[in-house]
């Protein structure tokens, strides 16, 4: 076989390999683009700290969160001169049974409280989040009433890392399941309105593991959690348009949010 023929065959082989490699790269890029296009994060809600809040219909959670649950949300905290409740569930009446996350103004921390049987179990973040201009991923998990007391614990995660934990000694002792569920205010005293942005709020009926929290944090970039196990309510807010009075539940479980005291609450400021 002549040198020229060998060279010709080699060149043809190289060209074929190049075409295959290019086609493979294009296919990979196309698949990657389709995944990227599947989730958008263009809308957050900017609560004014005066009277804006979001509520879920009374009784809509039943008893799902009385003993076990997790809440995940992205928050950007503006200036506060008072406490600002980010999320809360309470019994229908009284103050003995409630679970909430707030910005605690006096301590300048993000605080979680699982208050069961009138006993508070507190978890706090570090300071420095108020008006820092950044979004932070906040997750609280809780478990109570199991036979293994070491498992009865509340945990607070900030930006993918465990910030604090506390043992839980009591259980939900109200005869009725949670009767109120809100984002943005304290329903018991009708105060503590949150001033800042909320985005991609998710509620689970189980305890997220630390690896699940890290995965949801995703190095600071929200991603689609609609197929996550244990999800009972999910609000990406992406379907909202000005004038809407409700927000769809993206988990498919029909736990619709009602928007109160605003008809133009959206912002393009997202994580």
N, C-alpha and C positions, 0 to 999 in steps of 0.2 A: 504494500500500500504506500503510495507516494506521500511525501510530507504535506503537499498542498491539500490532498484529500483528508488526511488526519486533521489538519488545521480547520478545514471546512466543517468536518463532523464535530469537532470540539466547539467551534463557534456556534453551531446549531444547538448543541446541547446546552451551552451556557445561556443562549437566548431563551430556550425552552424553560430552563430553571428560573430565569429572571421573570418570565411571564407567569409561571406558577406562583412564585414568591409574591409578585405584585398582586395577583388575584387574591391570594390568601390574605395579604395585608389589607386590601380593599374590603374583603369580607369581614375581617376582624374590626376594621374601623366602622363598617356599616352596623355591625351588631352592637358595638360600643355606643355608637350614636343613638341607636334605637333605645338602649337602656337609659341613656342620659335623658332622652326626650320623654321617657315614661313618667318622670317625676319633675314637677316644677315647684319652685318655692318663691313666688313673686309677691305674695300678700301676707302681711301681718295685721294684727289689730292694735291700734294705738288708743289705749284707754286714757281718759283725761284726768283721772284722780278726783273727779268731782261727783259724777253720778253714773258714768258708764259701767255696765256690767253685763255678763252673759249668764243665763240660767238654764238648767235642764228641767224638764217637767217634773213636778212633784212625784216621788215614788218611782221614778224611771229606772233606778238602779236596784230596786228591791233590796234584798239583803246581801248582795254580791260583795260589797266592800266592807262589811262590818268587821270581819276578822283578818282578811287578807287582801292585799292590793298593791298597786304601784301607779304612780302618776309621773308622766314625763312631759316637759314643756320647755320651750325656748323663751327666755325673758330678757328684756332690756329695761333696766330700772331707771326711771327719771327721778328728779328731786322729790323727796318726801319730807313733810313736816309732821308726819303721823304714820301709823302702821298702814300697810297696803296689802290686802289679802289677794293672792294670786289664784288660789283654788280652795274650795271648802265643801265638805259634806257634813250635814248635821242631822240629828234626830228631829222628828217633827216638832217637838216642843222641848224646852229646857236647854241647858248648856252642858250637861254631864257627858254627852257623847257627841264628839265632833272630831273631824280629821281635817287638817288644813296646812297650807303652805303660805307664808306671807313674808313681806319685807318688814323686819322689826326695826322701827326707826330709832328707838332709844339705844339699842345695841348695835345698830348698823349692820345687821346680818340677815341673810335669808334663813328663815326659821321654819322648821316643820314641827307639827304638834299632833300626836295621836293621843287624844284625850278620851279615855274609856272609863266608864264608871266613876267619873269625876276626878280621875288621876291623870295628870298631864305627863307625857313622855316627849321631851324636847330634843331636837337635833338642830345644830346651828352650823352655818358656814363660817368662813373667815369674813373679814370686813373688806370694804373697798369696792363694792359692786354698784353702789348708788351713783347714778349720773356719770359712770365711767365711759359711756358711749358705745359699749360693746354688748353683744348678745351673750348669754350664758345658758348652758343646758342644765336644767334642774330636774332631778329625779328623787322622789321619796318612795320607799317601799316599807311595808309593814306586815307583820304576822303576829297573831295573838291567839291565845286559847289552846295551843297545842299541848299535848302531854309532855313533850320535851321542852322544858322551860328555856333552854338555851336558844331555841329557835324563835322564841317570842321576842321580836326585836324590831325597832324602826331604824331605818338607815336613810341618810341624806347624801346624795352624790351631786357634785358640782363639776361641770365640764369633764365628765367621764371618770372622775376620781371620788372615792369615798371621803366625805368631809366629816361625818359624825355618825354615831349610832347610840342607841339607848335601849335598855331592856324594857319590855312591856309586861306589867304584872297583872293587869285587869283585862276584861273583855267588854264588848258592847253590851250594856245591860238594860237598854231601853226595849220595851216590848215591840215597838214598831221599828221597821227598817229605816235607813236614811230617808228623810223626807225633803231635804233641800240639797241641791248641788249647784254650785255657782263658780264662775271665774270672775274675779275683779272686785268683790266686796265681802264684808262680813254681814251675812244675812241676819244674824241674831240681833245685832244692835243697829243694823242699817247704816254702817259707817265703814271706815278703813277701806275706802275705794283705792284701787291700785292705779298708780300713775306710771305708765310705761307701755311697752309692747309685749304682746303675747303671740306665740306662733307654734304651729305643729304640736298641739296638745293631745296627749294620748293617755288613756286610762285602761289599766289592766286589772283582771281579777285574780292575778297571781303575783308572786314576788319575783321581780326581775333579778337575775344574777348579776354579779359585777361584770362578767364578760358581755352579757346582753346590754347593760348600760353603756359599756365602752363601744359596742357596735352601733347602738343608736346614736351616740355622740358623734361617731364617724369623723373624728378629728376636726369637729366644728362645722360640719356640713350636713344639714338635715337630709334624710333620705326617706323613701317610701316605707312605712311600717304597717301598711294595711293588711298584710298577710301574717303579721307577727302573732304567735300563739298567745292566748289569754287576753287579746285585745277586745274591750267591750265598748269603747267610744274613741273616736279619732277625728280631730279637726285640723285639716291642713289649711282651711280658710280659702282655698284657691277658687272655689265656685262663687265667692261673694262678689256682688256688684252693688254700687251705690244705691241706697234706697231699700235694700233687703232688710227684713226684720228677723230673719232666721238664718242659721248656719247649718248646712248639711253635716251629717255624721258619716265620715268617710270609711268607717268600719263596716258599714252595711247593717248596723244594728238599730238604726232609726232613733238614736238618742239625740234628737235635734236640739240645737241651742237657740234660745231666743235672745235677741239683741235688745237691750233696754237703754232708752234715752239718747240714742244716736241713730241717724240714718246714713251717716258717712263716716265710718269708723276704720276704713282700711288704710294701709300704708304700704308703700313699696320698699320700705326699710326692712330687710330680712337678713338672717344670718349669712 
